[in-house]
Amino acid sequence: MKTRNRVVLSLLVITSIISLAGCSGSEKTSGKNLDLNNTPLETIIDKAKEEGTVESVGMPDTWANWGETWSEITSIYGITHNDVDMSSAEELALFETEKDNATKDIGDVGQAFGPTAVDDGLTLAYKTSYWDSIPEWAKDKDGNWMIGYYGTMSIITNKDLVSTPPTSFADILNGDYIVAVGDVTKASQAQCAVLSAAIALGGSETDIQPGLDFFKKLAEQGRLDMGELSLTRLEKGEVAVALLWDYNALGYRDQFSANNANANFEVCIPSDGAIQSGYCSIINAYTKHPYAAALTREYIFSDEGQINLAKGYAKPIRSDVVLPDDVKAKLLPEDQYSKARMVSDYDGWSKTVETIGTLWQEDVIAYAK
């Protein structure tokens, strides 16, 4: 899973998607080699309307308020939409496997996966008209990937199961409850949870051993949850404590309260260290709806699109967008972020991500009880 409450697709489902690809896109022109950066926005809009649909991966309605963005794109431009929820790694694997038989147009992947997608030749560049408002660190120089929002690793606790919610990694280690983190072999969110633990305990982007050792101790104590980290399991009380991006944790908390007035969940940023990282849009190089994909990215970076992400508790990448007061009030107090920081060694972290799945299996899962 992307651990954005993502259901990991079974081989059967992936096979079904791939088997349909030849039929669904065989008569359409691939977006590969299109020069969208030199295409007027008016042309992109007109051609996107002609295409009439956009197929996404890893951008479900419940993640960072994508649902409202999709609704507005449909309302304004008449473009229909479907999403298949996947982890970042699964998104790239699908693009690579389908290639000219592409069934998907645009995806949302963890920050470390953007350069990988470029290296693998899986992206179509488009800078959007908001290019100058995006920090240099948050975009590929040619527009092959662009970070639209970022989050901070947080702790969500079911207070019906844990009377004193942990506020740090040190607190978690001293507890006696089960902790869920998700699938570190595939999910960017779960990988960043390990990095956050490493940073809190003296590690770094290139030295995640302290984070692995932290989770190894939980595994040895029988306190590491081995199941899927999902909204449903959290709501049912199957998970006492979980590590999630703040926008997911806050969204889940409020959804639980809306469903049950007696729901009792608390969210905080670890006081001893937390990583902040972004998610970037990538347009499939083989997309059959290149203009609809480009227009989708255009809308994501518009004022309205950025506010939609903030409504979903994510921090929009554009600092020049003024958030409404009621949206700002939904976010955690800024003082909770005093020990949080962005990934500083981007290249180092990208290399670490290449081996973190194997290290997780060898150094953590192997010791689980």
C-alpha positions as CSV (number, residue, x, y, z in Angstrom):
1,M,0.0,0.0,0.0
2,K,1.0,3.6,-0.4
3,T,0.0,3.5,3.1
4,R,-2.2,6.3,2.3
5,N,-4.8,3.9,3.4
6,R,-4.0,2.1,0.1
7,V,-5.2,-1.3,-0.7
8,V,-2.3,-3.2,-2.2
9,L,-3.4,-4.6,-5.6
10,S,-3.2,-8.3,-6.0
11,L,-1.5,-9.9,-8.9
12,L,-4.9,-10.8,-10.2
13,V,-6.1,-7.2,-10.3
14,I,-2.9,-5.9,-11.9
15,T,-3.0,-8.7,-14.5
16,S,-6.6,-7.7,-15.3
17,I,-5.7,-4.0,-15.7
18,I,-2.8,-4.9,-18.0
19,S,-4.9,-7.3,-20.1
20,L,-7.4,-4.6,-20.7
21,A,-4.8,-2.0,-21.7
22,G,-4.5,-3.0,-25.4
23,C,-8.3,-2.7,-25.9
24,S,-8.8,0.5,-24.0
25,G,-6.0,2.6,-25.6
26,S,-5.1,0.9,-28.9
27,E,-6.7,3.6,-31.0
28,K,-5.5,6.6,-29.1
29,T,-2.2,8.5,-29.5
30,S,0.4,8.1,-26.8
31,G,1.6,11.3,-25.1
32,K,5.2,10.2,-25.4
33,N,7.4,12.9,-26.9
34,L,4.7,15.6,-26.8
35,D,6.1,19.0,-26.0
36,L,3.5,20.2,-23.5
37,N,5.8,22.9,-22.1
38,N,5.5,24.7,-25.4
39,T,1.8,24.1,-25.9
40,P,-0.5,27.1,-25.0
41,L,-2.7,26.5,-22.0
42,E,-5.8,27.3,-24.1
43,T,-4.8,24.5,-26.5
44,I,-4.3,22.1,-23.5
45,I,-7.7,23.0,-22.2
46,D,-9.5,22.5,-25.5
47,K,-7.7,19.2,-26.2
48,A,-8.3,18.0,-22.7
49,K,-12.0,18.6,-23.1
50,E,-11.9,16.6,-26.3
51,E,-10.2,13.7,-24.6
52,G,-12.9,13.9,-22.0
53,T,-11.4,11.7,-19.3
54,V,-8.3,11.2,-17.1
55,E,-7.3,8.0,-15.3
56,S,-5.1,8.4,-12.2
57,V,-3.3,6.1,-9.8
58,G,-2.6,6.7,-6.2
59,M,-4.9,9.7,-6.0
60,P,-8.1,8.4,-4.2
61,D,-10.8,10.8,-2.9
62,T,-9.9,10.3,0.8
63,W,-6.2,11.2,0.4
64,A,-5.4,14.9,0.8
65,N,-8.9,15.8,-0.3
66,W,-8.3,14.6,-3.9
67,G,-12.1,14.0,-4.1
68,E,-12.9,17.7,-4.2
69,T,-10.3,18.4,-6.8
70,W,-11.7,15.6,-9.1
71,S,-15.2,17.0,-8.6
72,E,-14.2,20.5,-9.6
73,I,-12.2,19.3,-12.7
74,T,-15.3,17.4,-13.8
75,S,-17.6,20.4,-13.0
76,I,-15.4,23.0,-14.8
77,Y,-14.1,21.1,-17.7
78,G,-16.5,18.2,-18.1
79,I,-13.6,15.7,-17.7
80,T,-14.6,12.4,-16.1
81,H,-12.2,10.6,-13.8
82,N,-11.3,7.2,-12.3
83,D,-8.6,6.3,-9.8
84,V,-6.9,3.0,-8.8
85,D,-5.2,3.2,-5.4
86,M,-1.6,2.0,-5.4
87,S,1.7,2.5,-3.6
88,S,4.3,4.7,-5.2
89,A,6.3,1.7,-6.2
90,E,3.3,0.0,-7.8
91,E,2.5,3.1,-9.8
92,L,5.9,3.1,-11.4
93,A,5.8,-0.6,-12.0
94,L,2.4,-0.3,-13.8
95,F,3.7,2.5,-16.0
96,E,6.7,0.4,-16.9
97,T,4.8,-2.8,-17.5
98,E,2.0,-1.3,-19.7
99,K,4.1,1.2,-21.6
100,D,2.4,1.7,-25.0
101,N,-0.7,-0.1,-23.7
102,A,-1.1,2.5,-20.9
103,T,-4.4,2.6,-19.0
104,K,-3.3,5.3,-16.6
105,D,-2.4,9.0,-17.2
106,I,-1.2,10.6,-14.0
107,G,0.0,9.5,-10.6
108,D,1.0,10.9,-7.2
109,V,4.2,9.4,-5.8
110,G,6.5,10.0,-2.8
111,Q,9.2,12.6,-3.3
112,A,12.0,10.0,-3.7
113,F,10.1,8.3,-6.5
114,G,10.0,11.3,-8.8
115,P,13.7,11.1,-10.0
116,T,13.4,7.3,-10.3
117,A,10.4,7.8,-12.7
118,V,12.5,10.2,-14.8
119,D,15.5,7.9,-14.8
120,D,13.2,5.0,-16.0
121,G,11.8,7.2,-18.8
122,L,8.3,7.0,-17.4
123,T,7.4,10.8,-17.3
124,L,6.0,13.4,-19.6
125,A,7.2,16.9,-18.7
126,Y,4.8,19.8,-18.1
127,K,5.7,22.8,-16.0
128,T,2.2,24.5,-15.5
129,S,1.6,28.2,-15.5
130,Y,2.5,28.3,-11.7
131,W,6.0,27.2,-12.3
132,D,7.7,30.2,-10.8
133,S,5.8,29.8,-7.6
134,I,7.2,26.4,-6.9
135,P,10.5,26.1,-4.9
136,E,13.4,24.8,-6.9
137,W,13.8,21.8,-4.6
138,A,10.2,20.8,-5.2
139,K,10.4,20.3,-9.0
140,D,12.3,18.6,-11.7
141,K,14.1,21.2,-13.9
142,D,12.1,20.2,-16.9
143,G,8.8,19.6,-15.2
144,N,8.9,15.8,-15.2
145,W,7.7,15.8,-11.6
146,M,6.4,18.6,-9.4
147,I,5.6,18.4,-5.6
148,G,2.2,19.7,-5.0
149,Y,2.0,19.3,-1.2
150,Y,3.9,17.9,1.7
151,G,3.2,16.4,5.1
152,T,4.9,15.7,8.4
153,M,5.2,12.3,10.1
154,S,2.7,12.2,13.0
155,I,1.4,9.8,15.7
156,I,-2.3,9.0,15.9
157,T,-3.5,7.3,19.0
158,N,-6.8,5.6,19.9
159,K,-7.3,6.9,23.4
160,D,-9.8,4.2,24.2
161,L,-6.9,1.8,23.9
162,V,-4.1,3.9,25.2
163,S,-4.8,6.2,28.2
164,T,-1.6,8.2,27.9
165,P,-1.0,8.9,24.2
166,P,2.7,8.9,23.2
167,T,4.1,12.2,22.0
168,S,7.5,11.0,20.9
169,F,9.4,8.0,19.6
170,A,10.8,7.6,23.1
171,D,7.3,7.3,24.5
172,I,6.4,4.7,22.0
173,L,9.4,2.6,22.9
174,N,8.4,2.7,26.5
175,G,4.8,1.7,25.9
176,D,3.1,-1.7,25.9
177,Y,0.7,-1.3,22.9
178,I,0.8,-2.4,19.3
179,V,2.2,0.0,16.8
180,A,1.4,0.1,13.1
181,V,3.6,1.6,10.4
182,G,2.5,0.0,7.1
183,D,4.5,-1.7,4.3
184,V,8.0,-0.3,4.4
185,T,8.9,-2.3,1.3
186,K,6.6,-0.3,-0.9
187,A,5.0,2.7,0.8
188,S,6.7,6.1,0.9
189,Q,4.7,7.0,4.0
190,A,6.0,3.9,5.9
191,Q,9.5,4.5,4.7
192,C,9.4,8.1,6.0
193,A,8.2,6.8,9.3
194,V,11.4,4.8,9.6
195,L,13.4,7.8,8.6
196,S,11.6,9.9,11.2
197,A,12.5,7.4,13.9
198,A,16.1,7.4,12.7
199,I,16.3,11.2,12.8
200,A,14.8,11.3,16.3
201,L,17.4,8.8,17.5
202,G,20.4,10.4,15.9
203,G,20.3,9.0,12.4
204,S,20.0,10.6,9.0
205,E,18.9,10.1,5.4
206,T,22.0,8.0,4.8
207,D,22.0,6.3,8.2
208,I,18.6,4.8,9.0
209,Q,20.0,2.1,11.3
210,P,18.7,3.9,14.4
211,G,15.2,3.8,12.9
212,L,15.5,0.1,11.9
213,D,16.8,-0.7,15.5
214,F,13.8,1.2,16.9
215,F,11.3,-1.0,15.0
216,K,13.4,-4.1,15.6
217,K,12.8,-3.6,19.4
218,L,9.1,-3.3,18.8
219,A,9.1,-6.5,16.7
220,E,11.1,-8.4,19.3
221,Q,8.5,-7.3,21.9
222,G,5.6,-8.5,19.7
223,R,4.4,-4.9,19.4
224,L,4.8,-4.3,15.7
225,D,1.5,-4.7,13.8
226,M,2.0,-6.9,10.8
227,G,-1.3,-6.1,9.1
228,E,-2.4,-3.4,6.6
229,L,-2.5,0.1,8.0
230,S,-5.9,1.1,6.9
231,L,-8.6,3.6,8.0
232,T,-11.0,0.7,8.6
233,R,-8.7,-1.0,11.0
234,L,-8.0,2.2,12.9
235,E,-11.7,3.0,13.2
236,K,-12.5,-0.5,14.4
237,G,-9.9,-0.3,17.1
238,E,-7.6,-2.9,15.7
239,V,-4.7,-0.5,15.8
240,A,-3.8,1.4,19.0
241,V,-1.0,3.7,17.7
242,A,0.0,4.4,14.1
243,L,2.5,6.5,12.3
244,L,1.0,8.5,9.4
245,W,1.4,11.7,7.6
246,D,-0.3,14.5,9.6
247,Y,-2.8,15.1,6.8
248,N,-3.9,11.5,6.8
249,A,-4.0,11.3,10.6
250,L,-6.0,14.5,11.0
251,G,-8.4,13.5,8.2
252,Y,-9.0,10.1,9.8
253,R,-9.5,11.6,13.2
254,D,-12.2,13.9,12.0
255,Q,-13.8,11.3,9.9
256,F,-14.0,8.9,12.9
257,S,-15.6,11.7,14.9
258,A,-18.1,12.4,12.2
259,N,-19.0,8.7,12.1
260,N,-19.1,8.3,15.9
261,A,-19.4,11.2,18.4
262,N,-17.7,9.0,21.0
263,A,-14.6,8.4,18.9
264,N,-11.5,9.4,20.9
265,F,-8.4,9.8,18.7
266,E,-5.4,12.2,19.3
267,V,-2.9,13.3,16.7
268,C,0.5,14.9,17.4
269,I,3.9,15.5,15.8
270,P,6.7,13.5,17.6
271,S,8.5,16.0,19.8
272,D,11.9,14.3,19.3
273,G,12.0,14.5,15.6
274,A,9.9,14.1,12.4
275,I,10.5,14.2,8.8
276,Q,8.6,16.3,6.3
277,S,8.3,15.1,2.7
278,G,6.3,15.9,-0.4
279,Y,4.3,14.0,-3.0
280,C,4.8,14.8,-6.6
281,S,2.6,14.4,-9.7
282,I,4.0,12.4,-12.6
283,I,2.4,12.3,-16.0
284,N,2.8,8.9,-17.6
285,A,5.1,9.1,-20.7
286,Y,2.7,6.7,-22.4
287,T,-0.5,8.4,-21.4
288,K,-3.5,8.2,-23.8
289,H,-4.9,11.4,-22.4
290,P,-1.9,13.7,-22.3
291,Y,-3.8,17.0,-22.3
292,A,-6.3,15.9,-19.6
293,A,-3.3,14.8,-17.5
294,A,-1.6,18.2,-18.1
295,L,-4.8,20.1,-17.2
296,T,-5.1,18.0,-14.1
297,R,-1.6,19.0,-13.0
298,E,-2.5,22.7,-13.9
299,Y,-5.5,22.6,-11.6
300,I,-3.6,20.9,-8.7
301,F,-1.2,23.9,-8.6
302,S,-3.9,26.6,-9.0
303,D,-5.0,28.5,-6.0
304,E,-8.2,26.4,-5.8
305,G,-6.3,23.2,-6.1
306,Q,-3.8,24.1,-3.4
307,I,-6.6,25.2,-1.1
308,N,-8.3,21.8,-1.7
309,L,-5.1,20.0,-0.6
310,A,-5.0,22.2,2.6
311,K,-8.7,21.3,3.2
312,G,-7.3,17.7,3.3
313,Y,-4.8,18.8,6.0
314,A,-1.8,18.8,3.6
315,K,0.6,21.7,3.4
316,P,0.4,23.2,-0.1
317,I,3.7,23.8,-1.8
318,R,2.8,27.3,-3.0
319,S,3.5,29.7,-0.2
320,D,1.8,32.6,-2.1
321,V,-1.6,31.0,-1.8
322,V,-3.7,32.5,1.0
323,L,-5.6,29.9,3.0
324,P,-9.1,30.7,4.3
325,D,-9.2,31.1,8.1
326,D,-11.4,28.0,8.5
327,V,-8.9,25.9,6.6
328,K,-6.0,27.1,8.6
329,A,-7.9,26.3,11.8
330,K,-8.0,22.6,10.8
331,L,-4.3,22.2,11.0
332,L,-2.1,21.4,14.1
333,P,-0.5,24.3,16.0
334,E,2.8,25.4,14.4
335,D,4.7,24.9,17.7
336,Q,4.3,21.1,17.3
337,Y,6.6,21.2,14.3
338,S,9.6,22.6,16.1
339,K,11.6,19.4,15.6
340,A,10.3,18.6,12.2
341,R,12.4,19.1,9.1
342,M,12.3,18.5,5.4
343,V,14.5,15.8,3.8
344,S,17.9,17.6,3.5
345,D,20.0,15.0,1.8
346,Y,17.7,14.3,-1.1
347,D,20.2,12.2,-3.1
348,G,21.2,10.3,0.0
349,W,17.6,9.5,0.8
350,S,16.9,8.4,-2.7
351,K,19.7,5.9,-2.5
352,T,18.5,4.7,0.9
353,V,15.0,4.1,-0.5
354,E,16.5,1.6,-3.0
355,T,17.6,-0.8,-0.2
356,I,15.2,0.1,2.7
357,G,12.8,-2.7,1.7
358,T,15.5,-5.4,2.0
359,L,16.8,-3.9,5.2
360,W,13.3,-3.8,6.7
361,Q,12.9,-7.5,6.0
362,E,16.3,-8.5,7.3
363,D,16.6,-6.2,10.3
364,V,13.0,-5.9,11.5
365,I,10.5,-8.4,10.1
366,A,12.9,-11.3,10.7
367,Y,12.6,-10.6,14.5
368,A,8.8,-10.2,14.6
369,K,6.9,-12.3,17.1
